[in-house]
Amino acid sequence: MKVLVAGGAGYIGSHTSVSLLEAGHDVVIVDSLVNSDVSSIDGIQQITGKKVDFVKADIRDFNELDAVFAKHNIEAVINFAGHKAVGESVSQPLEYYDNNLNCAIVLAKVMSARGVRNLIFSSSATVYSESNTLPLKESATVDPKNPYGRTKLYIERMLQDVFESDSAWKISILRYFNPVGAHPTGLIGESPRGVPNNLMPYVSQVASGQREKLSIFGCDYDTPDGTGVRDYIHVMDLAEGHVCALRKIEESEQGCFSTFNLGTGRGYSVLEIVKTFEDVTGQSVPFEFVERREGDVDTCFADASLARQELSWEARLGVYDMCQDAWNFQKAFKISQHG
């Protein structure tokens, strides 16, 4: 299939583009590069040996996006476009609602106008309520604690309404847990601008001497060591989940609307990740405890059995691989930045 990857120059989008190309699909990437870098396009092409059509554009611009559909015979869309930092969403809610919701709305409008009905949406485990029992099933109560999570939930509901208005749509909602790691080549990975909002790039930057120490947000959570527990999933496992979801859509003879958790089913605390990273890399990661971030929950991990049953997908890579591949990318990225 020819797949439009919205936000495909970003962290998860770039790794998924690699998996799509390796599975035989053609890829067209549209990205504004607001929080990503064009160098990831080079990395994708270098890894796969295949050409990627790249268009720099804001997904919220109907005419620009429509022109992409007019030029390319798009058959399916994966929507990664959107801001993604929980803490930032609390301080900048209007920016998150404007960007995330309008990206999804305009994309769906263009798809509808062009008769493209195959869509995979990049959602998040942040949509779930804290009151749920663990592990989290797709049927669990949704009640996000922060604006970022609410944007994801509102888009999910909008897409469900779209499907109910036109049952020809084939829509797959993928709720990610905590993506970490990088492609094993080190050619692409997570390289956020400014201070990282996610744990692994922050740990990597401290280990490489780029930052003095890691700030751990909160040490009084209701967890064994007091730090937050999350279901960390290797980004390449996550990327493969999109390929499996696309295959499911391809094989479906009628419209469908499905929601799947993508996670490992195992939680690790922040301190466990730091210790594993030190063991794997031999690097020291000094840290300090600081105040909790508003919107963070104690513990969160997935029940991913539905994806295993319906998509024939499950996470294969462990926390060792996550740390090793993140460190490989950090070393390669530091060399490329400084020569």
Residue, then its C-alpha position, 0 to 999 in steps of 0.5 A: m500500500k502507499v501510506l501517508v505517514a503524518g508526523g513521520a519525521g518524528y520519533i515514532g513516525s520515523h521508526t514506523s516508516v522503516s518498518l513499513l518500507e521493510a514490509g514492502h509498503d511505499v511511504v509518503i511523509v508529511d511533517s512540519l519539522v516543528n519538533s523533529d528533524v529532516s535528518s531522520i528522513d536520511g536515516i530512514q532511507q539509509i537503513t532501508g535503501k529505499k526512497v521516501d517522498f517527504v513533504k514539509a507541511d503543516i497537517r492543519d493546512f487543508n490545501e497543502l495536505d490535499a495537494v499531497f493526496a492529489k499528487h500521490n495515490i495514497e491508500a492508507v494514513i497513519n497519524f502521528a502528528g501532534h504535540k506529546a509532552v504531558g507537562e507541557s500540555v498542562s502549561q500550554p493547553l490551548e496549543y495542544y488542543d489547537n495542534n492535536l485536534n486540528c491535525a486530526i480533523v483536517l486529515a480526516k476531512v482530506m481523507s474523506a474528500r479523497g475517498v481514503r478510508n484506511l486510518i491508524f491513529s497514534s493514541s496513548a495510555t494516558v487516556y485511561s483513568e487512574s481508578n482502573t485495576l492493572p493491567l489496563k485493558e482496552s475496555a478500562t475506564v477512560d478519564p485522562k488527567n491532563p490536556y495531552g491525554r484529553t486531546k487523544l481521547y477526543i480524537e478517538r471519539m471523533l474518529q468513532d463518530v466518523f466511523e458511525s457516520d460512514s461504516a466504510w472506514k477502517i480505523s485502528i486506534l493504537r494506545y501506546f504505553n511508553p516508547v523508548g530505545a532506537h533503531p539498532t543501527g543508531l541512525i534514527g532515535e529520539s532527539p528532542r529539542g531542548v530539555p527532554n520530556n521523556l525519561m530515556p533521552y534525558v538519561s542518555q544525555v546525562a550519561s553522555g555528559q550533555r547534562e549534569k544530572l537526571s531530574i526524577f519527578g517525585c519519590d513518594y509514589d505508591t510504588p516499591d521504590g517511590t518512583g513512577v512505574r511505567d510499561y516501557i516498550h521498544v520503539m521497534d516493537l511499537a513500529e511493528g505494531h503499526v505494520c500488523a494493524l495495517r495488515k489487519i485493515e488490508e485483510s478486512e473485507q468490511g469497515c471496522f473500528s478497533t482499539f489496541n494497547l501496545g505495551t509489554g505488560r510489565g512495569y519498570s520504575v524510573l530507578e529500575i530503568v536508571k540502574t539497568f541503563e548503568d549496567v548495560t552501558g557502564q555509564s554513570v547516571p547521577f540524579e536528583f529527586v524533584e517535585r512531581r509533575e502535575g498529571d503523572v500517575d503512580t503506575c501504568f502498564a498494559d494488558a496487550s493480549l488483544a493485540r496478540q490475538e487480533l493482530s498477531w503482535e507482541a513485544r519481543l525486545g526487553v529493557y536491556d535492548m531498550c537501554q542499549d539501543a538508546w545509548n547507541f543512538q545517543k553516541a552516534f547523535k553526539i558525534s554527528q552534532h559535534g563532528 
